[in-house]
């Protein structure tokens, strides 16, 4: 592997700005924000809009209204009478 061409891989804290859910992971994404984690160490902080804590797939609060609306529209247009 060539030296000096790869970004720095380090542990960072990702924080969901909606629910303030945080988790520690590895990343090469640069950031200027930092946070003190539960273990007392300071890590870079990356803020994300959505995570497994707020994503509808993981929370079970999926909305199927749009899909149902399309099916009803199809049935009204082409359905049997």
Phi and psi in degrees as GROMACS dihedral restraints (atoms count N, CA, C in turn):
[ dihedral_restraints ]
;  ai    aj    ak    al  type     phi  dphi    fc
    3     4     5     6     1   -73.8    20    10
    4     5     6     7     1   141.6    20    10
    6     7     8     9     1   -85.5    20    10
    7     8     9    10     1   144.5    20    10
    9    10    11    12     1    86.8    20    10
   10    11    12    13     1    -2.6    20    10
   12    13    14    15     1  -108.3    20    10
   13    14    15    16     1    -9.4    20    10
   15    16    17    18     1  -100.3    20    10
   16    17    18    19     1   143.1    20    10
   18    19    20    21     1   -70.2    20    10
   19    20    21    22     1   158.2    20    10
   21    22    23    24     1   -73.9    20    10
   22    23    24    25     1   123.7    20    10
   24    25    26    27     1   -95.2    20    10
   25    26    27    28     1   124.9    20    10
   27    28    29    30     1  -148.0    20    10
   28    29    30    31     1   168.0    20    10
   30    31    32    33     1   -79.2    20    10
   31    32    33    34     1   135.3    20    10
   33    34    35    36     1  -135.3    20    10
   34    35    36    37     1   160.8    20    10
   36    37    38    39     1  -104.9    20    10
   37    38    39    40     1   125.7    20    10
   39    40    41    42     1   -97.6    20    10
   40    41    42    43     1   133.0    20    10
   42    43    44    45     1  -126.0    20    10
   43    44    45    46     1   126.1    20    10
   45    46    47    48     1   -77.1    20    10
   46    47    48    49     1   118.9    20    10
   48    49    50    51     1   -72.2    20    10
   49    50    51    52     1   -19.8    20    10
   51    52    53    54     1   -75.6    20    10
   52    53    54    55     1   -48.2    20    10
   54    55    56    57     1  -110.8    20    10
   55    56    57    58     1    -3.9    20    10
   57    58    59    60     1    60.3    20    10
   58    59    60    61     1    26.8    20    10
   60    61    62    63     1   -74.1    20    10
   61    62    63    64     1   133.0    20    10
   63    64    65    66     1  -124.5    20    10
   64    65    66    67     1   145.6    20    10
   66    67    68    69     1  -148.0    20    10
   67    68    69    70     1   151.2    20    10
   69    70    71    72     1   -98.6    20    10
   70    71    72    73     1   130.9    20    10
   72    73    74    75     1  -152.1    20    10
   73    74    75    76     1   179.9    20    10
   75    76    77    78     1  -102.0    20    10
   76    77    78    79     1   146.4    20    10
   78    79    80    81     1  -161.1    20    10
   79    80    81    82     1   160.4    20    10
   81    82    83    84     1  -109.1    20    10
   82    83    84    85     1    -0.5    20    10
   84    85    86    87     1   -66.2    20    10
   85    86    87    88     1   129.5    20    10
   87    88    89    90     1   -78.6    20    10
   88    89    90    91     1   146.7    20    10
   90    91    92    93     1  -156.0    20    10
   91    92    93    94     1   154.5    20    10
   93    94    95    96     1  -101.6    20    10
   94    95    96    97     1   -15.1    20    10
   96    97    98    99     1   -80.4    20    10
   97    98    99   100     1   147.5    20    10
   99   100   101   102     1  -134.2    20    10
  100   101   102   103     1   161.9    20    10
  102   103   104   105     1  -149.6    20    10
  103   104   105   106     1   149.6    20    10
  105   106   107   108     1   -89.3    20    10
  106   107   108   109     1   121.2    20    10
  108   109   110   111     1   -84.9    20    10
  109   110   111   112     1   173.8    20    10
  111   112   113   114     1   -59.7    20    10
  112   113   114   115     1   -25.8    20    10
  114   115   116   117     1   -84.9    20    10
  115   116   117   118     1     1.7    20    10
  117   118   119   120     1    91.0    20    10
  118   119   120   121     1    -7.3    20    10
  120   121   122   123     1   -88.4    20    10
  121   122   123   124     1   154.0    20    10
  123   124   125   126     1   -97.4    20    10
  124   125   126   127     1   129.3    20    10
  126   127   128   129     1  -126.2    20    10
  127   128   129   130     1   155.6    20    10
  129   130   131   132     1   -63.5    20    10
  130   131   132   133     1   148.0    20    10
  132   133   134   135     1  -115.8    20    10
  133   134   135   136     1   129.3    20    10
  135   136   137   138     1  -118.7    20    10
  136   137   138   139     1   122.0    20    10
  138   139   140   141     1   -92.1    20    10
  139   140   141   142     1   132.6    20    10
  141   142   143   144     1  -122.8    20    10
  142   143   144   145     1   153.0    20    10
  144   145   146   147     1   -77.1    20    10
  145   146   147   148     1   -33.5    20    10
  147   148   149   150     1  -145.5    20    10
  148   149   150   151     1   144.1    20    10
  150   151   152   153     1  -141.8    20    10
  151   152   153   154     1  -173.0    20    10
  153   154   155   156     1   -64.7    20    10
  154   155   156   157     1   -18.2    20    10
  156   157   158   159     1   -77.0    20    10
  157   158   159   160     1   -27.4    20    10
  159   160   161   162     1  -120.5    20    10
  160   161   162   163     1    -6.3    20    10
  162   163   164   165     1   -71.7    20    10
  163   164   165   166     1   132.7    20    10
  165   166   167   168     1   -57.4    20    10
  166   167   168   169     1   -31.9    20    10
  168   169   170   171     1   -62.3    20    10
  169   170   171   172     1   -40.8    20    10
  171   172   173   174     1   -85.5    20    10
  172   173   174   175     1   -28.1    20    10
  174   175   176   177     1   -84.6    20    10
  175   176   177   178     1   -16.8    20    10
  177   178   179   180     1    81.9    20    10
  178   179   180   181     1    12.1    20    10
  180   181   182   183     1  -106.8    20    10
  181   182   183   184     1    45.9    20    10
  183   184   185   186     1   -73.0    20    10
  184   185   186   187     1   148.2    20    10
  186   187   188   189     1  -110.2    20    10
  187   188   189   190     1   125.5    20    10
  189   190   191   192     1  -110.9    20    10
  190   191   192   193     1    15.0    20    10
  192   193   194   195     1   -61.2    20    10
  193   194   195   196     1   -40.5    20    10
  195   196   197   198     1   -64.1    20    10
  196   197   198   199     1   -42.3    20    10
  198   199   200   201     1   -67.4    20    10
  199   200   201   202     1   -42.0    20    10
  201   202   203   204     1   -65.0    20    10
  202   203   204   205     1   -37.8    20    10
  204   205   206   207     1   -62.2    20    10
  205   206   207   208     1   -39.1    20    10
  207   208   209   210     1   -68.4    20    10
  208   209   210   211     1   -37.4    20    10
  210   211   212   213     1   -67.1    20    10
  211   212   213   214     1   -43.9    20    10
  213   214   215   216     1   -62.6    20    10
  214   215   216   217     1   -40.0    20    10
  216   217   218   219     1   -63.6    20    10
  217   218   219   220     1   -42.2    20    10
  219   220   221   222     1   -63.1    20    10
  220   221   222   223     1   -45.1    20    10
  222   223   224   225     1   -65.0    20    10
  223   224   225   226     1   -36.4    20    10
  225   226   227   228     1   -66.3    20    10
  226   227   228   229     1   -36.5    20    10
  228   229   230   231     1   -81.5    20    10
  229   230   231   232     1   -42.8    20    10
  231   232   233   234     1  -117.5    20    10
  232   233   234   235     1    -4.1    20    10
  234   235   236   237     1   -67.2    20    10
  235   236   237   238     1   162.5    20    10
  237   238   239   240     1   -76.5    20    10
  238   239   240   241     1   150.4    20    10
